[in-house]
Amino acid sequence: MASLKRLLIGSPMETKRLKHEKLPKWKALAVFSSDALSSVAYATEEILLVLMLLGTSVFFYSLPIAVAILVLLLLVTLSYRQIIYAFPSGGGAYVVARDHLNTTTSLVAGAALMIDYVLTVAVSISSGVAALTSAFPGLLPWKVEIAVELVLLLMILNLRGITESATVFAYPTYLFIISVLVLIAAGGWQLWHEGWHGFNYKEHASAAHFFASGYSVFILLRAFASGCSAMTGVEAISNGVPAFKPDSSKNAAITMGWMSLLLGTMFLGITVLAAGFGVTPLEHKTVISQIGHHVFGNSIFFYLFQMITMFILVLAANTSFAGFPQLASIIANDRFLPRSLSARGDRLVFSNGIILLSILAIVLIVAFHGETHSLIPLYAVGVFLSFTIGQSGLLKKIWKEKEKRNITTLMTVMAGTIVTGLVTIITVVAKFTQGAWLVIVAIPLLVWMFYRIRDHYEKLGEQLKLDEQEWARREKMLKPKVIIPISGVSKLVAQSVQYARSISNDITAISVIFYEEEEQKLRAKWEKFYPDIPLQVIYSPYRTILSPILDYINEVEKQANGSPITILMPQFIVKKWWHALLHNQTAIILRFFLIMKKDIVIATLPYHLRE
């Protein structure tokens, strides 16, 4: 197993190498922005899928909806750049709320982000597989299996370390950016020469009636909420600021600016081309693949574009592999998650967080059969809730710093808080029946779990706390009474008795016999070697061993009245694994039954056998 581990994830790294495991801006953009950038592959499609409920005649409204999302992106980017500078230790909305709002609110933000990270992996991988099956429909029956294998592949790559995985993921990300920009440029050139032959805004008598209809407005708001999936992953950079090379805050802020500019350009370009070419969502044919086919035809460039899209959608999940473990480690350090999530593994990454994220994502993919459209309604609720909480905490921080207060920054953050708050409400209402209720239920359950974990650690700490009085009492305690279960007199028992003499003067050996005539023979041999140590022989007429020993120990425990008792169990260790099948495992079973007793120490003394 150790050799396989070394083969898959590489040799361990020394702790002092951690300072070298930092990312330059160009690699960090690929690691932390691949989720946000890849969302252009499905965000426009999500808008059109909702608008289809009103018919293709309203598809033109995808353009103003896209513009509204870009305004929202600008506000969030400006706010989160401030968070990056104010909180260089990372943690994003969770740390902002913890330091400037309250514990419960910070845990809500943490829970929302963790859920969103898991959904990011499930959605990105499923979308990548959808892009693959759009080009190669014959793979449809195995889409779940392909998705699971891709999650496992990403897990292994991330377990290998930050810089190594960043190098692997950087080139496909930039290849996707270039290919989408080429697609937009080539598609724009076609529209310029061929003319707009897609969806146009139609002036008709029923326009006023359309906007007067509550249902129509609700559908538009729901389309807007679905399109906001383009903004998922925007917060990842603020969560992973420590992963950047110095000056980490400045580099992270610059990278966030690059990401937002690229995201806005590509999202708007794809939406314009979809409207200009009159693309409608089709089963097993993504909108971006239809645009690619319209621009590149059935040439090799189309299939190349589909493969690149698949790669970026799969690698978009890497944003979560960078953000989730970092966030989980911060929450674990605050004792709201198991401490194991705060420990770095062999390759200086938070290995346990990476593995946990992979397992949760696989469960979602299998549960929803790898259907992107089934998973996306769960998406965006958590991220916009965290946007709102993070900006609220930042707003409070800015308000308290009267000397440093900047009115422009204050108004920007306030506008971002209000808008993202409204988007959160719209998203919850619009997607509630589609599955968003699952996230709404899951967040309070996670917060409850956080508090239960914290409560456990606090009670554990209280019970383990050592003060001077407790230390003095422990120092005055008598040496323990030692009980040695034996089956006969041997080298194994001799080793145990020798050790028992080193820790106590009160030693008793016990042995269970099935036939009364065995007692005299056993006593004679025992007294020959150990006349000073009492031997308690227990007759077991029903040929059981455990019950008589446990009954005897229970009786001794009552008489000890809280004094320490050590059960010293001799156990020989065989050379080959199959030799263990030739012997009973009484010591292991006895240990299992005694481990829960308060005043009893169970010690196993191994005796290693040769062949």
Secondary structure, DSSP 4 states (H G I P E B T S, - for coil): -HHHHHHHH-S---GGGGGG--B-HHHHHHHHHHHHHHGGGTHHHHHHHHHGGG-GGGGGGHHHHHHHHHHHHHHHHHHHHHHHHH-TT--HHHHHHHHHS-HHHHHHHHHHHHHHHHHHHHHHHHHHHHHHHHH-GGGGGGHHHHHHHHHHHHHHHHHT-HHHHHHHHHHHHHHHHHHHHHHHHHHHHHHHHH---S------TTHHHHHH-HHHHHHHHHHHHHHGGGGTTTTHHHHTGGGBPSSHHHHHHHHHHHHHHHHHHHHHHHHHHHHHHT---BTTB-HHHHHHHHHHTTSHHHHHHHHHHHHHHHHTTHHHHHHHHHHHHHHHHTTSS-GGGGS--TTSS-HHHHHHHHHHHHHHHHHTTT-HHHHGGGSSHHHHHHHHHHHHHHHHHHHH-TTT--HHHHHHHHHHHHHHHHHHHHHHHHHIIIIIHHHHHHHHHHHHHHHHHHHHHHHHHHHH---HHHHHHHHHPPPPEEEEE-SS-SHHHHHHHHHHHHH-S-EEEEEEESSTTHHHHHHHHHHHH-TTS-EEEEE-TT--SHHHHHHHHHHHHHHHTT--EEEEEEEEE-SSGGGGGGS--HHHHHHHHHTT-TTEEEEEEEEE---
